């Protein structure tokens, strides 16, 4: 069960050809989703994969680091 599944099924999804091209050019399997908070619409790539739950593993450290830097919780 995915935490994103209800959001993905309830919102309007627009597949981004630009993002799809980036994934194909890099020969990478994955998904990308951006939520527009004003409309609730989603834009992304690979909706089927985005609706499945995966363990974030070490990639989650990247997001945590960026958040920490942006809010000033860490200095460098």
N, C-alpha and C positions, 0 to 999 in steps of 0.2 A: 504494500500500500504506500502510495506516495503522498507526502504532504502537499505537493503541488497539484495532484490530480483533481481535487474539487475546483481549484482556481483555474486550471487549464480547461476543464470542461464547461465552466460557467462563463468564462471570458471569451471575447472575440480574439481569435488567434490570426496573426498575419505572418506568413512565412517570409523571411528576409532572404532574397536571392543574393544580396551582397554578402551576408554572413555565410550563407551556404557555399558561395564561391571560395571564401576564405578557408572554410573547413576542407573543401575538396582540394584546393591548391596545396594545403599543408598535409594532405593525406591523413587527416585526423578524424577519429570517430568521437563524437561528442554532441552536446546540445548547448544552446544559448537562449536565454529568455530575458527580456526586458519588460517590466511592467510600467505602463503609463499610469501614475497614481491619479491623474485627473479623470481619465476615462475608464480605467480598469481594464483596458485592452492590453494584450500581450503581443509582442513582436519577437520573433526568434527563428531558430533553426532546429529541426528534428523534434517535432512535437511528441512523437511516440516515445523517444528516449527521454525527453524532458519530463514525461509523466511517470517515469519509473524511478524508484529510489535506489541510490548508489551511495556507498560509504565515501565521504569526501577525502579521506586519507590526508596526506600531507598538503594537498592543494588548498585545503581550508586555511592553512597557515598564511597564505598569501593574502586572503581577504582579511583575516584578523590583523595582520601587520598593517595593511593599508588603513583599516578602521582606526587602529591604535595611533597611527601617525596623524591622521586627519583630526582626531579629537584631542590630540596633545597628551594622550596617556603614555606614550613613549616618545623619546626625543630623537633617536636615529637608529 
